[in-house]
Amino acid sequence: MILRQLLFAVWALVPIASASEIVVPRDHPDLGAALAAAAPGDVILVRTVADQAASTHPYTLVIDKPVTIIGEPVCNIGVDGSGPFGIELKGPGYGEVTLSRVAISYSFGDSSGAPTLRGGGFESVNVIDSSIDHDNCACSGMITASYPAIELSDVQRLTVVGSVLRGGPAGVDSYCIPASSYIDGSAAIAAPSTAVLLLDSHVEGGRGSYGLELTFELCTTAPAGWGGRGGDGVQAAELYSINTTVVGGLGTTWIYEPWTCKPSSPLAQRCGDMPAGRAFVVGGTLVNEPCSRLTQSTATPSIGSDLDFTWDPTQPACLPDLTGLGGSTGLLAVDLSAPKWATPLGSGWLFVDPQRATLTSAFPADQITTVTVAIPPMPNLVGLPYTAQVLVGASEVSGPATGRIAP
């Protein structure tokens, strides 16, 4: 009932809860120092492209309180096999962590491998306009461990918007390695107890061991039980994937070469490929919506202008199935802080944050309609991201359209 009352308000602007703003490197020299000094709810702005990876033991950036990290223009965190080890979440059991415009890049340094973003202890984790990319480089010739791009436990919700996630590949082999030593690639998202929402993103499982050279096994040896399989795209309790590509990683190519250890040799024989990873491994609900019934007509809206959308209930490939709407009313809700709180509602997710502005407009949901809302001429709305969704009845929501108010 409270949610319905909120949505049917023409628009409301509630003052945002007080939070301090910490700027790197103005207030603290790096992200590690800023995280140590931050209070719950603080916003950390990283205004340098310098690598923010921790440079001292334990080689990990720890987030143990609800905070928001925003790169301006991007917060770079470099991870390699010898440390630092990316970001570890050690939350107090409540609150949320948001990473916006954060780039975590990984390259092999030795045989240990390294995680990128893992842990838990928060109600929700948001990854927005960011990338976590295991780079699949051919480096040392060692067999390295493989890690997911995001590995979560004790987190209720993960929201990924406008981001690229690639799971870690297993070790890159440039020497003659027995095929039985190859190991599997990792999932891009390993969060089996978490409800995951993917929007406008690319998610890809890690490749199996890149070993192409084999001197100790013949092609007649059955590959069953060997490693080198591709990693899954997503492992989740529930998955809502909207306008997002999710694919499993490739498996190892198995080649036998008896003397020179070079797959380009005329003596090399291609024996076969290990299986690729699965796109989805979901314990409960799976909604995979490749399209949206709601499209945005205004390219770069500004304060004081109209924001136009087109609603088309006839798109047959979209979920949920809205046939037989009759005279139902649709409600367009434009959340000027989204993505923020992803609230499960019936067959989809609705972005609602009562601490920010929500613009709404009612219209007939059973016909193609142009829907317009006016953006208030308020300077504090400049630059805010927004998500627009349509609520039909009490439980059906459309795939969202997203953007940002022009400066």
RAWO-V82369 format. One record per residue. D_LAST is the distance of its C-alpha to the last C-alpha in Angstrom with 1 decimal. Layout:
D_LAST / D_LAST
This chain:
35.2 / 32.5 / 30.1 / 31.1 / 30.6 / 27.1 / 26.2 / 27.8 / 26.0 / 23.7 / 21.0 / 21.3 / 19.2 / 21.4 / 20.7 / 20.0 / 23.1 / 23.2 / 22.5 / 22.5 / 20.0 / 21.9 / 20.6 / 22.7 / 24.3 / 23.7 / 25.4 / 27.5 / 28.5 / 27.8 / 26.8 / 30.4 / 30.7 / 27.4 / 28.7 / 32.1 / 30.6 / 28.1 / 29.0 / 28.5 / 25.0 / 23.4 / 20.2 / 20.8 / 18.1 / 19.8 / 18.4 / 21.1 / 22.4 / 25.9 / 28.0 / 27.8 / 31.0 / 33.7 / 36.3 / 39.1 / 41.2 / 40.6 / 38.0 / 35.6 / 32.3 / 33.2 / 30.9 / 33.2 / 30.9 / 27.8 / 24.7 / 21.3 / 20.8 / 17.4 / 17.4 / 14.9 / 15.1 / 18.4 / 21.3 / 24.5 / 27.7 / 30.8 / 33.9 / 37.3 / 40.8 / 42.0 / 39.1 / 36.6 / 36.3 / 32.6 / 31.5 / 34.0 / 33.2 / 35.7 / 34.4 / 36.2 / 36.4 / 33.5 / 29.7 / 27.1 / 25.7 / 22.3 / 21.6 / 18.1 / 17.8 / 21.4 / 23.8 / 27.5 / 29.8 / 33.6 / 36.5 / 40.2 / 41.9 / 45.2 / 47.0 / 45.4 / 42.1 / 39.2 / 36.9 / 33.1 / 31.8 / 34.5 / 35.9 / 35.2 / 35.7 / 32.5 / 31.9 / 29.0 / 27.2 / 23.7 / 22.8 / 19.3 / 18.1 / 21.1 / 24.4 / 27.9 / 30.2 / 33.9 / 34.3 / 37.8 / 39.0 / 42.7 / 43.8 / 46.7 / 49.1 / 49.2 / 48.8 / 45.8 / 44.7 / 41.9 / 39.0 / 36.4 / 32.7 / 32.3 / 35.5 / 35.4 / 38.0 / 37.9 / 34.4 / 34.1 / 30.8 / 28.8 / 25.5 / 24.3 / 21.1 / 19.9 / 22.5 / 25.6 / 28.8 / 32.1 / 35.2 / 37.5 / 40.3 / 43.8 / 45.4 / 45.5 / 49.1 / 50.4 / 54.0 / 56.7 / 55.8 / 57.7 / 55.7 / 56.6 / 54.5 / 51.2 / 48.8 / 46.1 / 42.4 / 40.2 / 37.9 / 34.2 / 33.9 / 37.1 / 36.6 / 39.7 / 39.4 / 35.6 / 33.8 / 31.2 / 28.2 / 26.8 / 23.8 / 22.6 / 24.5 / 27.5 / 30.4 / 33.5 / 36.7 / 38.4 / 41.1 / 44.7 / 46.5 / 46.1 / 49.8 / 51.4 / 54.6 / 57.6 / 61.1 / 62.6 / 62.3 / 63.6 / 61.8 / 64.4 / 63.1 / 61.2 / 57.6 / 57.6 / 56.4 / 54.8 / 51.3 / 48.6 / 47.0 / 43.3 / 41.1 / 39.7 / 36.1 / 35.7 / 38.2 / 37.2 / 38.8 / 36.5 / 34.0 / 31.3 / 30.0 / 27.5 / 26.3 / 27.5 / 30.2 / 32.8 / 35.8 / 38.7 / 39.6 / 42.4 / 45.9 / 48.0 / 49.9 / 53.5 / 55.5 / 59.1 / 60.1 / 63.5 / 63.6 / 60.8 / 57.8 / 55.8 / 54.6 / 54.7 / 58.5 / 60.7 / 62.3 / 59.2 / 59.2 / 56.2 / 57.3 / 54.4 / 51.0 / 50.2 / 48.3 / 44.5 / 42.5 / 41.7 / 38.2 / 38.5 / 40.9 / 40.1 / 42.5 / 41.4 / 38.8 / 37.2 / 34.7 / 33.5 / 31.3 / 30.5 / 28.6 / 26.7 / 27.7 / 24.2 / 21.9 / 18.4 / 18.5 / 14.9 / 13.3 / 9.5 / 9.3 / 7.0 / 8.5 / 11.9 / 12.5 / 15.1 / 14.9 / 18.2 / 20.4 / 23.9 / 26.6 / 29.7 / 32.4 / 34.8 / 33.5 / 36.7 / 35.4 / 33.0 / 34.0 / 35.1 / 37.5 / 36.6 / 39.6 / 41.5 / 38.7 / 40.7 / 38.9 / 36.5 / 33.3 / 30.0 / 27.2 / 23.6 / 21.8 / 18.0 / 17.5 / 14.1 / 15.2 / 17.2 / 18.8 / 20.5 / 24.0 / 25.7 / 28.5 / 31.4 / 32.4 / 35.4 / 34.8 / 31.2 / 28.4 / 26.0 / 22.8 / 23.0 / 21.9 / 23.3 / 21.3 / 18.0 / 17.1 / 19.0 / 18.8 / 22.1 / 24.1 / 27.7 / 29.3 / 32.5 / 32.3 / 35.2 / 33.8 / 31.0 / 28.4 / 25.0 / 23.2 / 20.3 / 18.4 / 16.3 / 13.0 / 13.8 / 12.1 / 11.6 / 9.1 / 10.3 / 9.0 / 5.3 / 5.4 / 9.0 / 11.3 / 13.7 / 17.2 / 19.0 / 22.8 / 25.8 / 28.7 / 32.0 / 34.8 / 34.9 / 34.6 / 33.1 / 29.4 / 27.7 / 26.0 / 22.2 / 19.3 / 16.1 / 12.5 / 9.0 / 6.6 / 3.8 / 0.0
